[in-house]
């Protein structure tokens, strides 16, 4: 859906590019401090942390990669396809583990999509200076059962995956645990807390959509009518209109682009439907990932702009590869969930008049017809009700300019020690660090407190709260094109 998506298709999550062969990993391990090489086992004998992890039934090593000050493992864990009926088959779920020390807290991270196999730290991991377990969401390849029974892809089964991983690792990592994630990962963290509220000591959910009633999405329309400046909105609306007005010449360009790249359109049905879906994402996608200053790059007068200028603007923001079969295949599990349980935006975009042929196409459009789908509207109502009345030690962070924040989680009278904060001018990459100073301190102090590592000075004065680990240019590098996923239809 965006030019950045083409780069993103080469992988998934948030960070740098450290790699190593198994042999070099072994050499680096020998060079690590003894405290990182060893840990006290459950029986009291000194054993290597890798041995302790691999002693867990069902856990196997794919690769160990070196990183200074840490041990980093890429693992497979045997999971039941159906947690209600564990005897009915298993699959291998991919996990990564950034090990610092068993005496530190652990952060359980999921993007809700694939897992990166390069070392990285989520923001809460840096705040608490802890370990990080990252989990690939079920049905995202290679963590997909074969054959795939799609009825077993739901939020309870996914939460149960997390619960089993936590239960397996808790004996080794016995200090406090937090769960976190951004966008669909923030949703995932919330659902895990709802179904297994005794597992985690805290939840940090970033830019998590909360589409309680999927058929009522007027909040998104109101948001798009007022976000940013009128000048910027008019420029964006103008480009989107022109892209539909000039459908014939731009689709010819699209046809050649698809031929050059080997793209096909079997799932959506036609090139025309894929073209319009990309164009319909344009305005939302700009606000989701861009900043107001980026409006300067949008053609000032779309009516007089060249076809190439219109194409380039839509491609750079929405990405014309998004709705080709090759762009959709990886995300079939997400679109399936959006059409069965999660919900998805359905925006009107009245400035387009009657230029749209298909409207804002639903998730069913982007899932192969061989996969049956049935909406379950009560699931999100249950989640929303639970958060409002039972949230405890939960932190939500949103971006002021992010369309997904128009339908967000809110706290009710039953919530305890929980917060919802908004980053001024923030987009879909909103973080605790971007909050106003007072809210930043409150949020950081809460995360430290929940993790059980708040220094005495912070306990006395939350305004003194700051991350315990220094910034690392590789581990803490953030890339929105991979961390939160691209596109209106993929939070």
N, C-alpha and C positions, 0 to 999 in steps of 0.2 A: 503494500500500500504506500509506500513511500520510496523515494530513491534509496534511502538508507536501508530499506528492506532487502534490496539486492545484495548489499554487503552483509546484512544480517543472515541471509539464507546460508551463509557459510558457517554459522553457528549461533548459539543461544545463550547467553546469560551475561554476566556482567563484567568481564575483566580482561586482564592482560594476557600475554601470550608466552608463558613459561612452559617449556616442554622438555622432555627427557626420555631416553630409553630406559628400560628396566636396569641395564647395567650401570648407567650413570646415576640413576636413582640410588642404587645400592652404594655407590661411591660417596654420594653426598650424605647418605645416612651415616656413614662411618665418621664423617666430619662434623656431625651435629653434636651439641653439648650432651653430656650423659643424661641430663635431666629430661631431654627430649627423646633419647633413645630408649630409656627405661621408665618403668612405672611399677608401683606396687600392685601385684595381682590380688584378686579376691582371696586367694589362699595365703597371701602374705609373702610369697616369693617374688624376687625381682625378675621381671620378664619384659621383653621388648613390646612396645605398644602395638605394633603390627601383629605380633603373635596373639595378643589378648583379643584384638578385634577379630582376627581370623578364627579364633576358637569359638566364636558365636556360631551356633548351628545355622546353616544356610548362607553364611557370609563368605564371599570369595574375592580375591584380589584381581583386578584388571591391570592396575599399574600404580606404581608409586612415583611421584615426581618431587624433586627437591625444591625447597624454598627456605631461605635463611630464617631461622628462628622457629620453624614449624616442621611437622611431618605432614605430607599431603598424599592422600590415598584416593584412588578411583576404585569403587567396589561394586559388586553385584550382591543383591540380597534376594533370597527366595521368598516370594510372597504368594499367598493363595489368590487365585483368580477371584474367588468369592469368599469373603471373610465369614459369611453366614454358613457356608458349606466348604470348609477348608479341604476336604477330601476330593473335591471336584476339580483338581488341576492346580498347577502353579505357574508362575512366570518369574523371570529375572528382572528385578528393578534396580536401576543404576543409582548409586549414591556416591557422593564425595565427602571426604572428611578432612578438614583442616585442623590438625591436632597441635595445640599449644602446650597444654598441661592438664592433667586430670584434676588438679586442684583449682582450675579456673571454671567459671560457668560455661555453658554451651548454648549456642544459638542454633535453632533448627530453621533453616531457610528453604523455601521453595518458591520458584517463579510461577508455578502452576503450569509450566510447559516443560521443555527439555532442561537438562542440567548441563552447565558448562563443565568441562573436564580440565580447566585451568584454575590455579589457585586464585581465590578472591575472598574478600570480606564484605558482608553486608554492613550497613551503618551500625546496627546494634552490636555486631561482633566487635567492631572497633571501639564502641563506647565502653563495653564491659571488658575488653581485652581478653576475649575468650576463644574457645574452640567453635568450629562451625561445621554442622552436618547439613549437607544440601541434598535434596531428594528430587529425582525426576518424577514428574506426575505420570500416573499410570496411563497407558495407551499411547504415550508419546514415544516413538521409536528411539532406541531399541527396547524400551520398557513396555512392550505390548505382548499380551498373551497370544498364542497361536494354537488353534484358530481364535480370532477375536470375537468374543461374545460382547457386543456393545452394550447390552443391558447391564453389564457389570461395571460400566463407566458412570459412576455417580459420586456425589460429594461425600456420602457416608463411606463408601468403599475406599475412597482416596484418604479420608481421615483415618480410617482403620489401617491403611498402609503406614501412615505416620506413627500411629500408636504402636504398631509392632516394632518399627525401627527404634522409637524412643525406648520401649521396654527392653529391647535387646541391648542397647548401648548404655542405659542408665546405670547398670552395675559397674561400668567402667568410669563413666562420667557422672559422678554422684552428686555434684554440686547443682546449683539452680539451673533451670533451662528456660529459655525464651523461644517463642516462635515468631517468625517474621516473613515478610514477602511484600512485593510491590504489585499493584494492580490485581491481576488474577491471583498472584501470589498472596496479596493481602486478603483477598476473598478466601483463599485456601487456608490461611492462618486462622481466620475467623471461624470457618466451618470446623476445623480441627478442635478449636476451643469449645465450640458448641457441643460437639459429640463426645469429647474427652476432656471435660473441664478440670480434671484433677491432674493432668499430665504436666502442663506448663505452669511456670511461675509468673509469666507475663506474655503479652501479645503486642507486637508493634506492626501495625498494618498500614502500608502506604497506599494512597490513592485508590482505595478499594471501592469499586462500584457496588451499589446495593439496589438492584432493580426488583423491588418488592412486587409490583404489579406490572407485568411485562407489557400489557396492552395499554397502559396509561403512561406515556412518556412526555407529557407536555412540559415537564421541568427542563428537559433538554432544549426544547424550542425557546422557552423563556430565557434560558442561559445564552443561547447563541444570538438572541435578539439584542443582548445588552453587553456582551463581553467586549473588552477592548474599547477602541474608539470607533465612532461612526465612519471616519475616513478609512480606517483599516477594514472594517466590515464591508464597506461599499466596494473596495478594491477586490477583496476576496470573492464577494458575491458576483462581481462583474466577470472575473476570470472563469468562475464556474458556469455562469450563463453562456459565455462565449464558447466554452468547451462543448456544450450541448448544441448550441446554434450551429457550430462548425463541425458537427458530428461526421458528416460525409468525408471531408478532406482529412480530418484527424484520425478517423477510423482507417483510412487508407494507410496512413503513416503507422498506425497500430498494427495493421495486417502485415506490413513489411517488418516491423519490429518483432512480431511474433514469429514470422518465418525465419528471420535471422537468428533467433534464439531458441528455436525449436519448441515454442509454446503452443499448447493446444487448449481447447475450451470445452471439453466433454462434460465436466461437472456442472458448470453454470449453463451450458447449453449452446451459447453463441458468443462470438466475439463482441457483438453489439451489447449484450447484457454485461459482459466483463468490462467493456469500455465505460458504460454508464455507471456501474458500481464503483469504479475507480474515481470517476468525476464526482459522484455523489458524496464521496468521502472527503473531498478537498477542504472544505471550510472547517469541518470538525478536526481533521488531521492537523491543520495549521495550528489551531489553538491547543491541541493536545501536546504537541511537541515543540512548537516554536515560541518565541518571545515577541512582545510587541515591536521591538526594534527590527525584527525580521520582516515586518510589513514593507520596509523600504525595498525589499527584493521582489515584491509582487508588482506586476505591470500596473502602472498608474491609470492607464486608460485602456481597458481590455478591448474595447471596440476597435481601436486603431492598432492594436498589437498584432504582430505577425502570427501566423499559425504556429511557427516554431516557438515563439515566446509563450504562447498559451500551452502548448505541449510541454515545454520545459518546466513551466511553473507547476502544472498538475503532476508531472512525473517526479519532480523533486520533493513534493509534499505527500502525494498519495502513492505513487509508484505503480507503473503500468504492468508490472509482473505479478501483482498481488492476486489477481483473480484468474490467472491461467492455472491449469491443472497442476503445473509444476510449482506454483506458488501456494496453492491451496493444500496440497497433499500433506504436508507436514502438520497442518493445523486442523485436520479433520477432527481430532478429539475435542478441540476447543469449540468448533462450530456445532458439533454434536451436543456438547454440554449447554451451549448457549440456547439451542433450540429445545432442550428437554428440561433443564432445571434453572440455569443461571439467568436467562433472559438476555436481551440485547436492545440497544437503542433503536427507536423507529422515529426518525426526525422528519419534519414536514418540509422545511426549507422553502417557504412561500415565495421567495424572490425568484424562484425558477419558473413560476407560472405553470404552464402545461408542457414544458420542455422535456420533462421526464416521461419515459415510456413505461417504466417498471416500478417506480416508487423506490423507497428505501428497502432493498431486497432483504428478506429474512434469512436466518441461518440455514434453513432447509435448502436454500439455493446453493449453498457452498459445501454440502455433504453429498457424496455419491448416493444415488437412489437405491442402491443395493443395501444400504444401511437404514433399517427402520428407526423412526423417531416418534416419540410421543411426549407432549408437553406435560409437565408436572407442576402446575402453578402454585401449589400449596407449600412447596419446599422453601422458597425464598421468604414467604410470609412467616414461616416457622423460625428461620434464622433471624430475621429482623426483630421479631417479638422476643426472642431469647436475648439478643444483644441489649435491647432496651431495658429488659427487666433483670438480667442476670450478669451483665458485663462486670468483670472484676479484673483489675490489673490489665486493662486494654487501652492502647493508645492508637488513635487514628490520625494520620497526617494527610492533608489534601492540598492541592494547588488552586489558588484563586481563579486562574484562567483555564483550568483543565475541565473540559466538558463533562468528564466522568464524575466530577465532584458534584454535579447538579443533583444526582441521586446517590446519596451517601449514607453511611451508617450514622445513626444518631443515638444518643444515650437517653434513657428514661429514668424515672425515679428509682428504679431498682439497681442502677449501676453503682459500683463502688470503686473508688480509686482508679477512675478511668477518664480519658480525655479525648476530645476531638479538636484538633488545631488545623489552621489553614495558613499556608505560606503566602504572604502578600506577593502578587504578581507571579506566583509559581504556576508551573504547568504539570504535566504528568510525571515529571521527575522530582517532585517535591520531597524534601528531606527534613529531618529534625534540625539540621544545621541551617536551613533556610528560614526557620521561624524567627519571628521577632525575639529579641534577646530574652525577655521575661519568659515567654512560652518555651523557647529553646532550653532555658535552664530548668524549667519545671519538667519538661519532657525528659531531658537527659537525667535529671535526678531521679525520676520515676523508674527509668530503665535500670539505672545503677541499683536502686533500692530493690526492685523486683529480682534482679540477678544476685542480690546478696553481697554486692561489692561496693556499696556506697561508702566512700571515705568518711571519717568522723566529721571533717569540715563540711561535707555536703549534707550529712544528716543534720547538722546544726544550722546550715544555711544553704538551701537548694540553689541559690543564685551562684554558688561557686562550682556548680556541676560542669564538668567537661569530659570528653572522651578520655579513657585511661590509656589507650594506645596511641602512639604517634601516627600521623598520616603516612601511608605507604603509597607511593605513586603507582605501583603495579596492583597491589592487593585492593586498594580503595578507589581505583579508577572506575568511573561509572559511565556506562554507555546506554542511553535510553533505547536505542534501536535494538538492543538485545535484552536489557534488563526488564523492561516492562512490555515489550512487544509493540509492534506497530499497528496502527490502524483503528478506525472507529469500531470495527467489529471484533477486534482482538485487544482487550484491555491488558 
